[in-house]
Amino acid sequence: MTGFDASTSPFAGPSLPRPSSQLVTVFGGSGFLGRHVVRALAKRGYRIRVAVRRPDLALFLQPLGKVGQIVAVQANLRYPDSIARAVEGADVVVNLVGILQESGKQSFLGLQAEGAGEIARAAASVGAPVVHVSAIGADETSGSEYARSKALGEANVLAAQPRSVILRPSLVFGPGDSFFNRFASLARVLPVLPLAGAGTRFQPVFVGDVAEAVARAVDGQAEAGRVFELGGPEIETLDALVRYMLKTTMRRRLVVDLPKPLAMLQARVIETVDTLSLGLLPDSLKLTRDQVTLLQTDNVVSEAAKAEGRTLDGLGILPTAMAAVVPGYLWTFRKAGQFAKETITISEEEAAEPSSPPVTRPSGPPIGPDATAPSRMGVRWGTRG
């Protein structure tokens, strides 16, 4: 951002103590994005309070920091008292909570709209600014309830605590994600991969880059009251991303573009089967009508955000390409695993294109005991909280 001085940010300034004396409360810190955010904050020296529904399942985060630096506490967004206890004494509050599919009492409106507002109000009561992770595509006029609840959540956060930073990532990828891993799992058992919204464009962003953006916002390097859109260096259609997965895992599958009416019918059938099976349907097979609606809209960084510096580049972060990370974890889906030899036939057009530079940036190991399993939370297919 042109002319932005971090020293004027409510997140940082001469009067604030060093990170080692500051407490950051992170809601949803045990999720796919959350564990990377906790690691990024721990490296900076912040004391971190991870607010989750099941603290016993977040103990794997403790080795990411020094002894006593990371502590998990119980909090449920449906109970304001637990939120207030979680933010007590916090200098900054980070909200990463999000779901893609409603289940039981976990609703879009309750978690992503009302819950986000409750967190912001609790943060305002202790004078703490908020870093709120939303999603590209958040729109109060959208036909998708997910997108509407995300937009309402942003509005509630800014209304309760104007000293907030909103981060909207596109599709988030990385070890343990639930996009590439999900389709790679399906490719193992299905001869055909039907896609709802095959022509929809995405701008996949590396989970480590999103975590770094959150950490820089906590540091005070993002202007409060603004909405940042986070995307990677490549814009691809859903069809192209699935074909890239197939190429990386060295599998041949038929990819079919489903018209919206047929996709909605498929989603309705899957929802019915999931309900009748009491939710026992594997996550990789689940598809809802709300997701089909969501997949009709492109998910890329806007031109306005680029012009105003409200991007990863504007935060001083060089976006990571998919080729630098994805092959490092999708090899597990190859028939011969890491020992599979890549024998790919390319077209004359591809041969004429300049070769890509060698990959030198490691993807880093997955974090947590279940990091190799797809996450259930986040943008589109759940890769956020």
C-alpha positions as CSV (number, residue, x, y, z in Angstrom):
1,M,0.0,0.0,0.0
2,T,1.4,3.3,-1.0
3,G,2.2,5.6,1.8
4,F,1.1,3.3,4.7
5,D,3.2,3.7,7.8
6,A,3.0,0.6,10.1
7,S,3.9,2.8,13.1
8,T,0.5,4.5,12.8
9,S,-1.4,1.2,12.8
10,P,-3.6,0.4,15.9
11,F,-1.9,-3.1,15.7
12,A,1.6,-1.7,16.5
13,G,3.4,1.4,17.6
14,P,6.1,2.7,19.9
15,S,3.8,2.4,23.0
16,L,3.2,-1.3,22.5
17,P,5.5,-4.0,24.1
18,R,7.6,-6.4,22.1
19,P,5.9,-9.6,20.7
20,S,7.2,-11.7,23.5
21,S,5.0,-9.7,25.9
22,Q,2.0,-9.6,23.7
23,L,-0.8,-12.1,23.8
24,V,-2.7,-13.1,20.6
25,T,-5.9,-15.1,20.8
26,V,-6.5,-17.3,17.7
27,F,-10.0,-18.7,17.2
28,G,-9.8,-21.8,15.0
29,G,-6.1,-22.2,15.5
30,S,-6.1,-26.0,15.2
31,G,-7.5,-26.1,11.7
32,F,-5.6,-26.3,8.3
33,L,-4.8,-22.6,8.1
34,G,-4.8,-22.2,11.9
35,R,-1.8,-24.4,12.6
36,H,0.3,-22.4,10.1
37,V,-0.8,-19.1,11.6
38,V,0.1,-20.4,15.1
39,R,3.6,-21.4,13.8
40,A,4.1,-18.0,12.1
41,L,3.1,-16.1,15.2
42,A,5.2,-18.4,17.5
43,K,8.3,-17.7,15.3
44,R,7.8,-14.0,15.9
45,G,7.8,-14.6,19.7
46,Y,4.1,-13.8,20.5
47,R,2.3,-15.6,23.3
48,I,-0.6,-17.5,21.7
49,R,-3.9,-18.6,23.2
50,V,-5.6,-21.0,20.8
51,A,-9.4,-20.9,21.3
52,V,-11.0,-24.2,20.1
53,R,-14.0,-26.3,21.0
54,R,-11.8,-29.3,22.0
55,P,-8.5,-28.1,23.6
56,D,-7.4,-31.7,24.0
57,L,-7.3,-32.1,20.2
58,A,-5.0,-29.0,19.9
59,L,-2.1,-30.2,22.0
60,F,-0.1,-30.9,18.8
61,L,0.4,-27.2,18.4
62,Q,2.5,-26.8,21.6
63,P,5.8,-28.0,20.0
64,L,5.5,-25.2,17.4
65,G,6.7,-22.8,20.1
66,K,8.7,-22.6,23.3
67,V,7.5,-24.1,26.6
68,G,4.4,-22.3,27.7
69,Q,4.2,-20.1,24.6
70,I,1.2,-21.8,23.1
71,V,-1.9,-22.6,25.3
72,A,-5.2,-24.1,24.1
73,V,-8.4,-23.0,25.8
74,Q,-12.1,-24.0,25.3
75,A,-14.4,-21.7,23.4
76,N,-17.5,-22.1,21.4
77,L,-18.9,-19.3,19.2
78,R,-22.4,-20.2,20.3
79,Y,-21.6,-19.2,23.9
80,P,-20.5,-15.5,24.2
81,D,-19.2,-16.1,27.8
82,S,-16.6,-18.6,26.5
83,I,-15.5,-16.1,23.8
84,A,-15.1,-13.3,26.4
85,R,-12.9,-15.6,28.6
86,A,-10.8,-16.5,25.5
87,V,-10.0,-12.9,24.6
88,E,-9.5,-11.7,28.2
89,G,-6.1,-9.9,28.3
90,A,-5.4,-10.3,24.6
91,D,-3.6,-7.6,22.6
92,V,-4.8,-8.9,19.2
93,V,-7.5,-11.3,18.3
94,V,-7.4,-13.5,15.1
95,N,-10.6,-15.2,13.8
96,L,-10.1,-18.2,11.4
97,V,-13.4,-20.0,12.0
98,G,-15.3,-21.1,9.0
99,I,-17.3,-24.1,7.6
100,L,-18.3,-25.1,4.1
101,Q,-21.2,-27.4,5.0
102,E,-23.7,-26.9,7.8
103,S,-24.0,-29.7,10.3
104,G,-26.2,-29.9,13.4
105,K,-25.9,-26.7,15.3
106,Q,-23.0,-25.5,13.2
107,S,-24.7,-23.1,10.8
108,F,-23.3,-20.6,8.3
109,L,-25.2,-17.7,10.0
110,G,-24.3,-18.8,13.5
111,L,-20.5,-19.3,13.0
112,Q,-19.5,-17.1,10.1
113,A,-21.8,-14.1,10.6
114,E,-23.1,-14.0,14.2
115,G,-20.0,-15.8,15.7
116,A,-17.6,-13.4,13.9
117,G,-19.5,-10.5,15.4
118,E,-19.4,-11.9,18.9
119,I,-15.6,-12.3,18.6
120,A,-15.2,-8.7,17.4
121,R,-17.4,-7.3,20.2
122,A,-15.5,-9.3,22.8
123,A,-12.2,-8.0,21.3
124,A,-13.5,-4.4,21.3
125,S,-14.4,-4.7,25.0
126,V,-10.7,-5.4,25.9
127,G,-9.4,-2.9,23.3
128,A,-7.9,-5.5,21.0
129,P,-8.0,-5.1,17.2
130,V,-9.1,-8.1,15.1
131,V,-7.6,-9.9,12.1
132,H,-10.5,-11.7,10.5
133,V,-10.1,-14.2,7.7
134,S,-13.1,-14.3,5.3
135,A,-13.1,-15.5,1.7
136,I,-13.0,-14.0,-1.8
137,G,-16.5,-14.1,-3.1
138,A,-18.1,-12.8,0.2
139,D,-21.2,-11.0,-1.1
140,E,-24.5,-10.1,0.7
141,T,-26.4,-10.4,-2.6
142,S,-25.0,-13.9,-3.5
143,G,-27.3,-16.8,-4.1
144,S,-25.0,-18.9,-1.9
145,E,-25.7,-18.8,1.8
146,Y,-22.0,-19.4,2.5
147,A,-21.0,-16.3,0.6
148,R,-23.8,-14.2,2.2
149,S,-22.7,-15.3,5.7
150,K,-19.1,-14.4,5.0
151,A,-20.1,-10.9,3.9
152,L,-22.3,-10.5,7.0
153,G,-19.5,-11.6,9.2
154,E,-17.2,-9.0,7.7
155,A,-19.8,-6.3,8.3
156,N,-20.4,-7.4,11.8
157,V,-16.6,-7.4,12.6
158,L,-16.1,-3.9,11.2
159,A,-19.2,-2.6,12.9
160,A,-18.1,-3.9,16.3
161,Q,-14.3,-3.2,16.0
162,P,-13.4,-0.7,13.2
163,R,-9.7,-1.4,14.0
164,S,-9.9,-4.7,12.1
165,V,-8.2,-6.1,9.1
166,I,-10.2,-8.4,6.8
167,L,-8.3,-11.0,4.7
168,R,-10.0,-12.8,1.8
169,P,-8.1,-15.7,0.4
170,S,-9.0,-17.6,-2.7
171,L,-8.7,-21.4,-2.8
172,V,-6.0,-22.3,-0.2
173,F,-3.6,-25.2,-1.0
174,G,-0.8,-26.9,0.9
175,P,0.0,-30.2,2.6
176,G,-3.2,-31.5,4.1
177,D,-5.5,-29.3,2.0
178,S,-9.0,-30.5,1.1
179,F,-8.9,-29.5,-2.5
180,F,-6.1,-31.3,-4.3
181,N,-6.2,-34.1,-1.7
182,R,-9.9,-34.5,-2.2
183,F,-9.9,-34.8,-6.0
184,A,-6.7,-37.0,-5.8
185,S,-8.6,-39.3,-3.5
186,L,-11.6,-39.4,-5.8
187,A,-9.3,-40.2,-8.8
188,R,-8.1,-43.3,-7.0
189,V,-11.6,-44.9,-7.1
190,L,-13.6,-43.1,-9.8
191,P,-13.0,-43.5,-13.6
192,V,-14.8,-40.2,-14.2
193,L,-14.5,-36.9,-12.3
194,P,-17.7,-34.9,-12.7
195,L,-17.2,-31.2,-12.0
196,A,-19.8,-28.6,-11.1
197,G,-18.5,-25.2,-12.5
198,A,-15.6,-26.6,-14.5
199,G,-15.1,-23.2,-16.1
200,T,-15.0,-21.2,-12.9
201,R,-11.7,-19.5,-12.3
202,F,-9.6,-19.7,-9.1
203,Q,-6.4,-18.1,-7.9
204,P,-5.0,-20.7,-5.6
205,V,-2.9,-19.3,-2.7
206,F,-0.4,-21.2,-0.6
207,V,-1.4,-21.7,3.0
208,G,2.0,-20.5,4.2
209,D,1.5,-17.2,2.4
210,V,-1.9,-16.7,3.9
211,A,-0.5,-17.5,7.4
212,E,2.3,-15.0,6.8
213,A,-0.3,-12.3,5.8
214,V,-2.2,-12.9,9.0
215,A,1.1,-12.6,11.0
216,R,2.0,-9.4,9.2
217,A,-1.4,-8.0,10.0
218,V,-0.8,-8.8,13.7
219,D,2.6,-7.1,13.4
220,G,0.9,-4.0,12.2
221,Q,1.9,-4.1,8.5
222,A,-1.7,-4.0,7.2
223,E,-3.9,-0.9,7.4
224,A,-6.8,-1.3,9.7
225,G,-10.3,-1.1,8.4
226,R,-9.4,-2.5,4.9
227,V,-10.2,-5.7,3.1
228,F,-7.2,-7.5,1.5
229,E,-7.7,-10.1,-1.2
230,L,-5.1,-12.9,-1.3
231,G,-4.4,-15.0,-4.4
232,G,-1.4,-16.8,-5.8
233,P,0.5,-16.1,-9.0
234,E,-1.7,-18.3,-11.3
235,I,-5.4,-18.1,-12.3
236,E,-6.8,-21.4,-13.5
237,T,-10.2,-22.9,-14.1
238,L,-11.5,-25.7,-11.9
239,D,-11.1,-28.0,-14.9
240,A,-7.5,-27.0,-15.3
241,L,-6.7,-27.5,-11.6
242,V,-8.2,-31.0,-11.6
243,R,-6.2,-31.9,-14.8
244,Y,-3.1,-30.5,-13.1
245,M,-3.8,-32.8,-10.1
246,L,-4.1,-35.8,-12.5
247,K,-0.9,-34.9,-14.2
248,T,0.9,-34.6,-10.9
249,T,-0.5,-37.9,-9.6
250,M,0.1,-39.6,-13.0
251,R,-3.4,-40.8,-13.4
252,R,-5.7,-40.8,-16.4
253,R,-9.3,-40.0,-15.7
254,L,-12.2,-38.6,-17.7
255,V,-13.1,-35.1,-16.5
256,V,-16.7,-34.1,-17.2
257,D,-18.3,-30.6,-16.9
258,L,-21.7,-30.9,-15.4
259,P,-24.4,-28.4,-16.4
260,K,-25.7,-26.5,-13.4
261,P,-29.2,-28.3,-13.4
262,L,-27.5,-31.7,-13.4
263,A,-25.0,-30.6,-10.8
264,M,-27.8,-29.4,-8.5
265,L,-29.6,-32.8,-9.0
266,Q,-26.4,-34.6,-8.1
267,A,-25.9,-32.4,-5.0
268,R,-29.5,-33.0,-3.9
269,V,-29.1,-36.8,-4.2
270,I,-25.8,-36.7,-2.2
271,E,-27.4,-34.5,0.5
272,T,-30.2,-37.0,0.8
273,V,-27.8,-40.0,1.0
274,D,-25.7,-38.1,3.6
275,T,-28.8,-37.4,5.7
276,L,-30.0,-41.0,5.5
277,S,-26.6,-42.3,6.5
278,L,-26.5,-40.0,9.5
279,G,-23.5,-38.1,8.1
280,L,-21.4,-41.2,7.5
281,L,-20.8,-40.4,3.8
282,P,-17.0,-39.7,3.2
283,D,-16.1,-36.1,3.1
284,S,-14.5,-36.5,-0.4
285,L,-17.9,-37.5,-1.8
286,K,-20.0,-34.7,-0.3
287,L,-21.4,-32.0,-2.4
288,T,-24.2,-29.5,-1.5
289,R,-26.5,-27.3,-3.6
290,D,-25.0,-24.3,-1.9
291,Q,-21.5,-25.3,-3.1
292,V,-22.8,-25.7,-6.6
293,T,-24.2,-22.2,-6.5
294,L,-20.9,-20.9,-5.1
295,L,-19.0,-22.6,-7.9
296,Q,-20.8,-20.5,-10.5
297,T,-18.8,-17.4,-9.6
298,D,-15.1,-16.7,-10.2
299,N,-12.9,-16.7,-7.2
300,V,-10.0,-14.3,-8.1
301,V,-8.4,-11.1,-6.8
302,S,-10.3,-8.1,-8.0
303,E,-8.7,-5.3,-10.1
304,A,-9.6,-2.8,-7.5
305,A,-7.6,-4.7,-4.9
306,K,-4.6,-4.9,-7.2
307,A,-4.8,-1.2,-7.9
308,E,-5.0,-0.3,-4.2
309,G,-2.3,-2.7,-3.1
310,R,-4.7,-4.8,-1.0
311,T,-3.0,-8.1,-2.0
312,L,-0.1,-10.3,-1.0
313,D,2.2,-8.1,-3.0
314,G,0.9,-5.1,-1.1
315,L,1.8,-6.8,2.1
316,G,5.3,-7.5,0.8
317,I,4.7,-11.3,0.3
318,L,5.9,-13.0,-2.9
319,P,3.1,-15.5,-3.8
320,T,4.2,-19.1,-4.1
321,A,3.4,-21.0,-7.2
322,M,1.6,-24.4,-7.1
323,A,4.4,-26.2,-8.8
324,A,6.7,-25.3,-5.8
325,V,4.4,-27.0,-3.3
326,V,1.7,-29.4,-4.7
327,P,4.0,-32.1,-6.1
328,G,5.7,-32.3,-2.7
329,Y,2.6,-33.9,-1.2
330,L,0.5,-35.3,-4.0
331,W,3.1,-37.9,-4.8
332,T,1.4,-40.0,-2.1
333,F,-1.4,-40.6,-4.6
334,R,0.8,-42.0,-7.3
335,K,0.5,-45.8,-7.8
336,A,4.2,-46.2,-7.0
337,G,4.4,-43.3,-4.6
338,Q,7.6,-41.4,-4.5
339,F,9.3,-44.0,-6.7
340,A,7.0,-43.4,-9.6
341,K,8.8,-42.2,-12.7
342,E,7.2,-39.3,-14.5
343,T,6.6,-40.1,-18.2
344,I,4.5,-37.3,-19.6
345,T,3.8,-36.8,-23.3
346,I,3.6,-33.1,-24.1
347,S,2.1,-31.4,-27.2
348,E,4.0,-29.4,-29.8
349,E,2.5,-26.2,-28.3
350,E,3.7,-27.1,-24.8
351,A,7.2,-28.0,-26.1
352,A,7.5,-24.6,-27.8
353,E,6.8,-22.8,-24.5
354,P,9.8,-21.8,-22.4
355,S,10.5,-24.2,-19.6
356,S,9.7,-23.3,-16.0
357,P,12.5,-22.4,-13.6
358,P,13.6,-25.2,-11.3
359,V,11.7,-25.4,-8.0
360,T,13.8,-24.3,-5.1
361,R,11.2,-23.4,-2.4
362,P,10.2,-26.4,-0.2
363,S,6.6,-26.8,0.8
364,G,7.5,-27.6,4.4
365,P,6.2,-30.6,6.4
366,P,2.5,-31.0,7.3
367,I,1.7,-29.8,10.8
368,G,-0.2,-32.0,13.3
369,P,-1.1,-35.6,13.7
370,D,-3.8,-35.6,11.0
371,A,-2.1,-33.1,8.6
372,T,-2.0,-35.6,5.7
373,A,-5.8,-35.9,5.8
374,P,-7.9,-33.3,4.0
375,S,-9.2,-30.5,6.3
376,R,-12.9,-29.9,6.6
377,M,-12.7,-26.1,6.9
378,G,-12.1,-23.2,4.6
379,V,-12.8,-21.7,1.2
380,R,-15.0,-23.8,-1.2
381,W,-13.8,-27.2,0.0
382,G,-12.8,-26.2,3.5
383,T,-9.2,-25.1,3.8
384,R,-9.2,-22.3,6.3
385,G,-10.1,-22.5,10.0
